[in-house]
């Protein structure tokens, strides 16, 4: 009986190890510990430091006065990066909207989830699209993707720049403001156009 338990325990241990390796070794972190609203979006991030890093990585020229509001309460109070970040995100969406000639929805906020890197984005993508083919060296990494059902953009903070954000915002506008939404290949062409013209 002890030998069977030892064998069963060894098999279970190997199966769990294989699952952890396939999933990247660790469980998925939460979708964001803090929530940062802008006029059209809500950014979910692990920390305020990630939001400051996001602002630093977005090189979109927007004066602070262009922000529709000043952030003066809560953990975002009085830090100059937060009004700039809100202004940049909304300005990137406005420019994307202008390039596509599609108005953003004023009622529903687009969610933007910041994660550490492209491997984490890929792990989230595997949860949304589970039947993907694995490459020779695993699933690799992914800079960003847009989840249609949840109106959510997942972004790698390490790979972030304004073109990637605009690309994913284009997917949101095409999926939510055009009826019926264009086919996937056409959406991708428009999203690349926006990214190249930003």
N, C-alpha and C positions, 0 to 999 in steps of 0.2 A: 504494500500500500504506500509506503514512504517513497519507494522508487517511482511509482506512478505520479505522486504529487510533485516530486522533484522534476520529472520529465515535463509534466504539464506546466509547472512554474517556469521552466526554461523556455518552453515554446511560447508561452504568453509574454515572457520578457522580450524575446526576439521579435515578436509581432509588434509590441509596443515600441520597441526601438526603431523598427522599420517605419512605423507610422510617424514617429517624431522626426526621423530623417527626412521623410517625404514632405512633411509639413514645415520643415526648416529648423527643427530642433526644439522650438519653444512654442508654447501656446500663444495665440494671437493676443496682443494687448488690446485694451479698451479702445473704442472709437475716438476718444478724446476726453480729457479730464476737464478742459475748459472750453467755453463757447464764446466766440467773438463775433458779434453781429455787425453787418454793414447794411447799407440801404437795401441791397438785393440779395445778400448772401449771409450765411452763418458759417464761420470757420470753426471746426473742432480740432483742437490741438492738445498735445500732452502737457504743454506748459506755456507760460507767457514768453519764455525765452525762445521757444519755437516760432512764436508769432513775430518776435523781433527779428529772428533769422529770416523768416519769410519776407518781411518788409525789406530787409537788406538785399535779398536775392531778386526782388522784382524791380527792374530798372526802367520803370515806366515813368516818364516825366509828368508829374502832377504836383502843383503847388498845394501846400497844406490848406490854403483857403478854399480849395476845390472840394474839400470834404464836406458832406452835407451836415455834419454835426461834429462837435468836439467831445472827445471821450474824457470825462472828468469824474467818473465814479467807479467804484469797485477796484479790482486789481489792475485795471488798465488806466487808472487815473494819472493824469499829468505827465505821462511818458510821451515824448514827441513821436516815437515810432508808431503808436497806435492810430492817431488820426491820419498819418501818412499811409499806413497800411490800408485803412478803410477807404481812403481816397483812391489809392492805386487799384485795389480790387474792383471798385465800382467803375473807375475810368476804363479799366481793361474790358469789363463787361459792356460798357457804353460803346467803346471802339469796335468790339466784336459785333455788337448789335448794328452799328452803323455800316460795317463792311458787308453784313448779310442783309441789311435793310429789313430787320426783324426787331420789333420792340420787345424788351424783356418784360416778364410778368411782374407787376408791382405787388400782387397779392402774396404769392408763395415765394419763400426764400430758397435759393439754391444752397445745398449743403456742400461744403468743401472740407474733406478730412485730410489732415496732414499726418503722414506717417514718416518714419525715419529714413527709409531708403527704398530702392526699387524692388528688392527682394520682398519687403513687407507689402508693397503694392501688389506684387504678383501673388502673394499668399491670399490677399483679400480677393483678387480677381478669380482665383481658383475656387473660392467659396461661391461666387456669383455664377461662374461658368465652369462647373466641375469636370466636364468631359473634354478637357483640353489634352492635346497630345504632348507628352513629355519628350524633350529633346535628348540628345546623347548625354549632355551634362546637366540634366535636370530641367526645371522649368525656367531658369534664368531670372532676369529682373524685368520690371516694367516701370516706366517713368510715371505714368498716370493712366487712369481710365475713368469713363463715365458710366455710372449705373443708372439705367433709365427708370426703373421702377421706383427707386428711392430718391430720384433727382439728386444724386450724390456724385461728386468728383473726388476721387482718391488721388492724392499727389505725394510723390516722393520729395521730401524736403531737400534731400541731398542733390537731386537733379532739377530742382525747380528753377524756372525762369518764366518771364511773362508770356512767351510764345506757347509753352505747354499749357498754361492756365487758359489762355485764349482759345486754344485748340479744343480743350474739353468744354469750355463755355459755349463754343459753337455747336457742339453736339447737343447740349442742353437746349439751346434756342431752337435748333432744328427738330428736336424730338417733342418739345412742348408747345411751340408756337406755330408750327406748320402742320396742317391737317390734310391728308395723312402725312406722317413724317417721311422724308426721302429714304430710299434704300440705303443700306449700310455703306456701299461703295461710293455713292453720291455724297453722303454725309462726310465720309472721310476726305473726299476731294475738297469739299467746302471748308472743312476744318483745317486742312493743309493750306488752303488759300488764305484763310484768316491768319494762321500762324506766320505765313511768309510776308503778309502785308502789315503786320502789327508794328 
